[in-house]
Each structure stands twice: as C-alpha cells, then as structure tokens.
Amino acid sequence: MRAATLKGAQRALMSACMPAPVAARARTLASASPAVCSCSYSSTSSSSSPLATLGSSLGLCGRQQRPFARINSSSSARSRRALRPLATAAVEARRGPAAPAKDQVLTSDPANNVTEYIYSKMGINLHHQPNHPIGIIKQAIYDYFEQGSPGVFKAFDDMYPVVACTANFDEILIPADHVSRSPNDTYYVSADKVLRCHTSAHQAELLRTKQPAFLVTGDVYRRDSIDATHYPVFHQMEGVRIYGPADWEAAGLEATAFAERELKSALEGLAKHLFGDVECRWGLAKHLFGDVECRWVDAYFPFTEPSFELEIFFNGKWMEVLGCGVMEQVILDKNYGEGHKAWAFGLGLERLAMVLFDIPDIRLFWSDDDRFLKQFKAGDLNSKFKSYSKFPPCYKDMAFWVSPEFTENNLCELVRGIGGDLVEEVVCIDNFTNPKTQRTSNCYRITYRSMERSLTDEEINGLQARVRQGVAEQLKVELR
Ligand code: DAH
C-alpha cells in the first residue's frame, strides 16, 4: 500500500504547502557558487512566495531510550497557549518574508500542540544569515561538498517546515509505535501534519525528483529537555548521495561496502574541513587529534543499515553531532528506482557550530545582541566566541507529586513558554516514592540566567510564580 498511496499523499502535501516544485527551489552548488567558496545562497523562490520557508539532539536515537508517553494534546495545548506572550514586534521583525502564516501553524485542530513560543521562532531562518554561525557552518559544508564533487550536490534550504506525517515518518520507515511520533516529542499541526522533527522528512520527496545527490538544510522542531545543548528549534542538514553499479564495480567492491566506504570518507573529510587536524577513527572509544576529540559509534536508525553516529567531546560530555548510514534499500527502490545504492546523513548545525566556534550555550544562536553577532563573519571558520560577560545564575527548586500524565517534556515546554531564553536548564535533582501511598514526588531545579544582563530577584520571582501556577493548573500535578 505504501508506494502508491504515499505518492498521492505526498503530491497533495506539496501542492498544499509548497510554493514551487522542488526542482525549482534547488540550487546546484556549482552554479550558485562561482568560486566554490563563500557564496551566499540567496533563496530562489522564498522571497517571492509567502509560503516557502525555512529549517540536538539528532534525537531519534536519544528518544528511543525514553518512555513513549502520550498527553492529551488538545486540552493541554489550549491551556498552555493561554499563558504564552504574543509574538512581539521584535519577533515579527526578525521573521523573513517566507515565514509560515500563523493560521497554518497555530490551528484549533484538536491534535495541535504548537505554542506561540514555537511559532515565534518560525521564519527566522538562522541558516539564511550569512554572518551568523549557523549560516557560516552551512556554507562551509556546502563548500566542502562542492570542492570534493563539483556540480554534483544540489542544495535545498527553503523547504517548508510543516510536513505530512507520511513524509516525516512513514516514508522513511519509522514504525507506527516509534516514540518520535508521540505528541510528547513532536509538534503536531493536525493529526496528519507536523513541524518536521528532522530534515530526513524531505528524503523521499527529493529522491522522487531523481536528484542523485542533495543537501537539505532547515529548521527542525522537537519537544525536548532544556539544557546547554537542547533547544526546541534547531537546524539540521541532510545529505544524500546515490550511486549506480558502475561506481561500485569500478571500485571492485560490493554495493553496500562501497557506499559505506564513501560515506565514511566523505564525513571524515568534512570533519577535517571544519575542524582542521582532526581524525575520527572508527571503532576507537576515544581519540584526540588537534583540538577536537571525536569517535564513531554504531547506531540504529529505521532508515539506514548499517548506521553510525559521530560524537564530539565538548565541555566535558560526548555530544552527538550527526547520524548516518547506508540508506534502507526499500526507500531508494520505491522513490528513486531500483538498482542503486545510497548513503545518507543528518547533522545538527548548532552542535557543530558550538564545537567550531566554542559557543557554550545553544540559546546564544537566537540572540540578537551585537556583542554575539558581531563576533562572526561569513567565510571565517576560525573565530572563537569570547564571552562578553558572565551573569550569575539563579536557581529555583520546585517539588510536586507527579501524576501518570506528567512528562518532563511538558514541564520544559511550559517553563520555556514562560521564561523564554532566560531559562538555562531544567533538571530533576531528586525524586522519591512514598512507600505507603505509592505517590512519587519529583524535585526540579530551574536555572535562570540571561546571557545579556543581570536579572533582578523580582523578575525571577515573578517568572517562578507563574511557572508554579502553570505547573499546578496545566500539568495535573500537586505542588508540595
Ligand atoms: N534524522 C536523524 C535524526 O534526526 C539523523 C539521521 C541519521 C539522518 C541517519 C540520516 C541518516 O539521513 O542516514 O536523528
């Protein structure tokens, strides 16, 4: 059933959501990039269309370790929204002309769990800003692929971020019961449409356009925890390259072995291009070259076999920066045609940029403070972020008896919606179960800190009071 009906569904999605055929929005890296480097990808159609637009955890894998929790998305969405501040004029000013219309994203559909806060991030398109770290790293990756394979890769970076569930999940073989489909993890616009949670959502659609190699950059959306490396909106780049029998025969290799070899060499080359003297060895637990420690680990993704992840050691922790593998044959056969082999990867631009530019907190990418923005320049991969000031954190703890409906993602969504980017971290610091009543109490520590100014007690107390009220009213828990 999948091949025929999904094609139909996908066409319907494209005509409903997309301003122009995919082919019209692609740019060959070569033609857009005369000198191969530092070209700026001005969008081909986004400015002319009100609908064309935009773009971690790379967390499909992270999520697999989490419980598959469900919330009553309709009632919680309504009540959460009541607490959201409306998008300010400043937010509106940052949106590009191609931001999705509000009524296409914040709908009264019972499945809708998108918030004002999330909508306020749509259309900003950090990857379209040439002097922004996200724009710089996108361009550096485009340059790398163009230099290695001139004229081969086509770049897409204004694909519409609202996609059909078929595209986000089914067409790339994400099982019906996979945790990433939960409204606890993903933003639903309606029962059959989501804010893409990864750029892999465009894989099948682009395969059908018969592009033999492409890169897709965009903003992606996930309900998730709050800390220095997690933010509910971030940017990914998807890369795909397809080969024919002549390619693996010339190399004297079997097709999968050939694709795997090409994938590894492409991504190791990319790591060197970005980080200089770095070598990422497969199978080693930990390796230090130059300034960056990285390791490859075996992974699982529903859409690749075999699958791998690249992790980089950053600020005391291993941080996953990309997932990749040899594309599941059925995806390629159905959407591109039989007799081929392909590799694919998906990488998190914020995380790579954090390592490259030494940016300690993912919230900084959303800052419009010149003290941040003026530190970076298109084409310059060598600048290191200099912290302009350190303001003290303010910790607030809150404990409550949890209920079966409670999830940490709902708590984080609520806290972010009230405290915005002043919230640095939300972490469970204690929990216990009363042996008599069997009720469980969790204690969360919320860290508030601005990267731009000192916060007053009054301001933090006001935010915390609203958080407490929101938690009690919306999360169906009992404050202690
Ligand atoms: N879509 C995955 C995620 O967001 C990342 C990924 C893994 C993309 C493997 C790929 C791939 O194309 O082959 O977690």
Residues whose N, C-alpha, C, O or C-beta is under 5 A from the ligand:
A	BS01	DAH	L58 G59 L60 C61 C197 H198 S200 G239 F301 T304 G323 C324 G325 A344 F345 G346
